[in-house]
Amino acid sequence: MASERLSGEGTIPTEERTTSFGLWRFARDYLEAARILANADRRGQFPSQVSYQCACQGLELAFKAYLRASGKTVDDLRALGHSLVKCMHAAMAAGLRSPSAEHVAAIQKIDNYYREHEFRYIVTGSKSYPNLVDLLAAGAGLLVDIASPVAEQFGHPEHVHRMKREASTLASRGALKASQVSPTT
């Protein structure tokens, strides 16, 4: 069955192994990877496509972690596809407070590029991306905001403080280099 995978002695259904906490951890890791990659870029111009891909992947997984914690099924999450705007609106409809206007604008500006996989496949033409710093800040803030419901749904409310600390640390581990500005190509 496509919704099950082998794990040790048997299979674990997708609904059981796709947890809100697992999605939260992956989201944190992708956002951290985006920050590390952008800061390691020695070209001194704009963040790479890979940094944007990781930041967007982190945002998508964070929204979906909240939705999973809110009782949505894996099929519900799949139905949203990779649209950050759809994921954001679905999470807000499920009770998540709205991100700041600046973060919403950044998410809206990047959505089409990410949804259409333009960071994974070469697509020529002029593009205008939001500042990567805004996407990373949106992701870090989202991880902090969803830590409580994710930890509670996962049955480990004692993890909330650690989760919030990790997300806050992600935001404060060093801003991107001054040269990492919003690219328009």
C-alpha positions as a Markdown table, in Angstrom:
| # | Residue | x | y | z |
|---|---|---|---|---|
| 1 | Met | 0.0 | 0.0 | 0.0 |
| 2 | Ala | 1.4 | 3.4 | -0.9 |
| 3 | Ser | 0.4 | 4.9 | 2.4 |
| 4 | Glu | 2.5 | 2.4 | 4.4 |
| 5 | Arg | 6.3 | 1.8 | 4.5 |
| 6 | Leu | 8.3 | -0.9 | 6.0 |
| 7 | Ser | 9.8 | -0.1 | 9.4 |
| 8 | Gly | 11.5 | -2.8 | 11.4 |
| 9 | Glu | 9.2 | -5.7 | 12.0 |
| 10 | Gly | 6.2 | -4.4 | 10.0 |
| 11 | Thr | 4.6 | -1.4 | 8.6 |
| 12 | Ile | 3.6 | 1.8 | 10.2 |
| 13 | Pro | 0.6 | 3.6 | 8.6 |
| 14 | Thr | 1.3 | 7.0 | 7.3 |
| 15 | Glu | -1.2 | 8.6 | 9.7 |
| 16 | Glu | 0.8 | 7.3 | 12.7 |
| 17 | Arg | 4.3 | 8.1 | 11.4 |
| 18 | Thr | 3.6 | 11.6 | 10.1 |
| 19 | Thr | 3.4 | 13.5 | 13.4 |
| 20 | Ser | 3.1 | 17.2 | 14.0 |
| 21 | Phe | 6.3 | 17.0 | 16.0 |
| 22 | Gly | 8.2 | 15.2 | 13.2 |
| 23 | Leu | 7.0 | 17.9 | 10.8 |
| 24 | Trp | 8.0 | 20.6 | 13.2 |
| 25 | Arg | 11.5 | 19.2 | 13.5 |
| 26 | Phe | 11.9 | 18.9 | 9.7 |
| 27 | Ala | 10.7 | 22.5 | 9.4 |
| 28 | Arg | 13.3 | 23.7 | 11.9 |
| 29 | Asp | 16.0 | 21.7 | 10.1 |
| 30 | Tyr | 15.2 | 23.1 | 6.7 |
| 31 | Leu | 15.1 | 26.7 | 8.0 |
| 32 | Glu | 18.4 | 26.2 | 9.7 |
| 33 | Ala | 19.9 | 24.8 | 6.5 |
| 34 | Ala | 18.7 | 27.8 | 4.6 |
| 35 | Arg | 20.4 | 30.1 | 7.0 |
| 36 | Ile | 23.6 | 28.2 | 7.0 |
| 37 | Leu | 23.7 | 27.9 | 3.2 |
| 38 | Ala | 23.1 | 31.6 | 2.8 |
| 39 | Asn | 25.8 | 32.6 | 5.2 |
| 40 | Ala | 28.3 | 30.1 | 3.7 |
| 41 | Asp | 27.7 | 31.5 | 0.2 |
| 42 | Arg | 31.0 | 33.1 | -0.8 |
| 43 | Arg | 29.8 | 34.7 | -4.0 |
| 44 | Gly | 28.7 | 37.8 | -2.0 |
| 45 | Gln | 25.6 | 38.5 | -4.1 |
| 46 | Phe | 22.2 | 37.0 | -3.6 |
| 47 | Pro | 21.2 | 33.8 | -1.7 |
| 48 | Ser | 21.3 | 30.7 | -3.8 |
| 49 | Gln | 18.2 | 29.0 | -5.1 |
| 50 | Val | 18.9 | 26.2 | -2.7 |
| 51 | Ser | 18.7 | 28.6 | 0.3 |
| 52 | Tyr | 15.2 | 29.7 | -1.0 |
| 53 | Gln | 14.1 | 26.1 | -1.5 |
| 54 | Cys | 15.1 | 25.2 | 2.0 |
| 55 | Ala | 13.4 | 28.2 | 3.5 |
| 56 | Cys | 10.2 | 27.5 | 1.6 |
| 57 | Gln | 10.3 | 23.8 | 2.5 |
| 58 | Gly | 10.7 | 24.8 | 6.1 |
| 59 | Leu | 7.7 | 27.2 | 6.0 |
| 60 | Glu | 5.5 | 24.5 | 4.2 |
| 61 | Leu | 6.4 | 21.9 | 6.9 |
| 62 | Ala | 5.8 | 24.3 | 9.7 |
| 63 | Phe | 2.3 | 25.2 | 8.5 |
| 64 | Lys | 1.6 | 21.5 | 8.0 |
| 65 | Ala | 2.9 | 20.7 | 11.5 |
| 66 | Tyr | 0.3 | 23.1 | 12.9 |
| 67 | Leu | -2.4 | 21.6 | 10.7 |
| 68 | Arg | -1.5 | 18.1 | 11.8 |
| 69 | Ala | -1.6 | 19.2 | 15.4 |
| 70 | Ser | -5.0 | 20.6 | 14.7 |
| 71 | Gly | -6.3 | 17.2 | 13.6 |
| 72 | Lys | -5.8 | 17.3 | 9.9 |
| 73 | Thr | -5.0 | 14.1 | 8.1 |
| 74 | Val | -2.1 | 13.4 | 5.9 |
| 75 | Asp | -4.5 | 13.4 | 2.9 |
| 76 | Asp | -5.7 | 16.9 | 4.0 |
| 77 | Leu | -2.1 | 18.0 | 4.0 |
| 78 | Arg | -1.4 | 16.5 | 0.6 |
| 79 | Ala | -4.5 | 18.2 | -0.9 |
| 80 | Leu | -2.8 | 21.6 | -0.1 |
| 81 | Gly | 0.1 | 20.7 | -2.4 |
| 82 | His | 3.1 | 22.9 | -2.1 |
| 83 | Ser | 1.4 | 26.3 | -2.0 |
| 84 | Leu | 2.7 | 28.3 | 0.9 |
| 85 | Val | -0.3 | 30.6 | 0.6 |
| 86 | Lys | -2.8 | 27.7 | 0.8 |
| 87 | Cys | -1.0 | 26.2 | 3.7 |
| 88 | Met | -0.9 | 29.6 | 5.5 |
| 89 | His | -4.6 | 30.2 | 4.9 |
| 90 | Ala | -5.5 | 26.7 | 6.0 |
| 91 | Ala | -3.5 | 27.1 | 9.2 |
| 92 | Met | -5.1 | 30.4 | 9.9 |
| 93 | Ala | -8.6 | 28.9 | 9.3 |
| 94 | Ala | -7.6 | 26.2 | 11.9 |
| 95 | Gly | -6.8 | 28.9 | 14.5 |
| 96 | Leu | -3.2 | 30.0 | 13.8 |
| 97 | Arg | -2.7 | 33.7 | 14.3 |
| 98 | Ser | -1.8 | 35.6 | 11.2 |
| 99 | Pro | 1.9 | 36.3 | 10.5 |
| 100 | Ser | 2.9 | 39.9 | 10.3 |
| 101 | Ala | 2.0 | 41.9 | 7.2 |
| 102 | Glu | 5.7 | 41.9 | 6.2 |
| 103 | His | 5.9 | 38.1 | 6.5 |
| 104 | Val | 2.6 | 37.5 | 4.7 |
| 105 | Ala | 3.9 | 39.7 | 1.8 |
| 106 | Ala | 7.1 | 37.7 | 1.6 |
| 107 | Ile | 5.2 | 34.4 | 1.6 |
| 108 | Gln | 2.9 | 35.6 | -1.1 |
| 109 | Lys | 5.8 | 36.9 | -3.2 |
| 110 | Ile | 7.7 | 33.6 | -3.1 |
| 111 | Asp | 4.7 | 31.2 | -3.3 |
| 112 | Asn | 4.5 | 30.8 | -7.1 |
| 113 | Tyr | 8.2 | 30.1 | -7.5 |
| 114 | Tyr | 8.1 | 27.5 | -4.8 |
| 115 | Arg | 4.8 | 26.0 | -5.8 |
| 116 | Glu | 6.0 | 25.6 | -9.4 |
| 117 | His | 9.3 | 24.1 | -8.3 |
| 118 | Glu | 11.4 | 26.8 | -9.8 |
| 119 | Phe | 14.1 | 26.4 | -7.1 |
| 120 | Arg | 14.6 | 22.8 | -8.1 |
| 121 | Tyr | 14.4 | 23.1 | -11.9 |
| 122 | Ile | 16.0 | 25.7 | -14.1 |
| 123 | Val | 13.4 | 28.2 | -15.3 |
| 124 | Thr | 14.7 | 31.2 | -17.2 |
| 125 | Gly | 13.4 | 34.7 | -17.1 |
| 126 | Ser | 13.2 | 37.7 | -14.8 |
| 127 | Lys | 12.4 | 37.0 | -11.2 |
| 128 | Ser | 11.8 | 39.0 | -8.1 |
| 129 | Tyr | 12.1 | 37.3 | -4.7 |
| 130 | Pro | 11.5 | 38.6 | -1.2 |
| 131 | Asn | 14.4 | 39.0 | 1.1 |
| 132 | Leu | 15.5 | 35.7 | 2.5 |
| 133 | Val | 15.8 | 37.3 | 5.9 |
| 134 | Asp | 12.0 | 37.9 | 5.9 |
| 135 | Leu | 11.3 | 34.3 | 5.0 |
| 136 | Leu | 13.6 | 33.0 | 7.7 |
| 137 | Ala | 12.1 | 35.3 | 10.3 |
| 138 | Ala | 8.6 | 34.2 | 9.3 |
| 139 | Gly | 9.7 | 30.6 | 9.7 |
| 140 | Ala | 11.3 | 31.1 | 13.1 |
| 141 | Gly | 8.2 | 33.1 | 14.4 |
| 142 | Leu | 5.9 | 30.3 | 13.1 |
| 143 | Leu | 7.9 | 27.6 | 14.8 |
| 144 | Val | 7.6 | 29.5 | 18.1 |
| 145 | Asp | 3.9 | 30.1 | 17.6 |
| 146 | Ile | 3.1 | 26.5 | 16.9 |
| 147 | Ala | 5.4 | 24.9 | 19.5 |
| 148 | Ser | 2.7 | 24.6 | 22.2 |
| 149 | Pro | -0.1 | 23.0 | 20.1 |
| 150 | Val | 2.4 | 20.7 | 18.4 |
| 151 | Ala | 4.0 | 19.5 | 21.7 |
| 152 | Glu | 0.6 | 19.1 | 23.3 |
| 153 | Gln | -0.9 | 17.2 | 20.4 |
| 154 | Phe | 2.2 | 14.9 | 20.4 |
| 155 | Gly | 1.7 | 14.3 | 24.1 |
| 156 | His | 4.8 | 16.0 | 25.3 |
| 157 | Pro | 3.9 | 19.5 | 26.6 |
| 158 | Glu | 7.2 | 19.5 | 28.6 |
| 159 | His | 9.0 | 20.0 | 25.2 |
| 160 | Val | 7.4 | 23.4 | 24.6 |
| 161 | His | 10.1 | 25.5 | 26.2 |
| 162 | Arg | 12.9 | 23.6 | 24.4 |
| 163 | Met | 11.1 | 23.9 | 21.1 |
| 164 | Lys | 10.6 | 27.7 | 21.5 |
| 165 | Arg | 14.2 | 28.1 | 22.6 |
| 166 | Glu | 15.4 | 26.2 | 19.5 |
| 167 | Ala | 13.2 | 28.3 | 17.2 |
| 168 | Ser | 14.3 | 31.5 | 18.8 |
| 169 | Thr | 17.9 | 30.5 | 18.6 |
| 170 | Leu | 17.4 | 29.8 | 14.9 |
| 171 | Ala | 16.3 | 33.4 | 14.5 |
| 172 | Ser | 19.2 | 34.8 | 16.5 |
| 173 | Arg | 22.1 | 32.7 | 15.4 |
| 174 | Gly | 23.4 | 35.4 | 13.3 |
| 175 | Ala | 21.6 | 37.4 | 10.7 |
| 176 | Leu | 22.4 | 36.9 | 7.1 |
| 177 | Lys | 25.3 | 38.8 | 5.7 |
| 178 | Ala | 24.5 | 42.3 | 4.6 |
| 179 | Ser | 25.1 | 41.3 | 1.0 |
| 180 | Gln | 22.2 | 38.8 | 1.2 |
| 181 | Val | 19.5 | 41.1 | -0.1 |
| 182 | Ser | 16.4 | 40.5 | -2.2 |
| 183 | Pro | 17.4 | 39.4 | -5.6 |
| 184 | Thr | 15.8 | 40.6 | -8.8 |
| 185 | Thr | 17.1 | 38.7 | -11.8 |
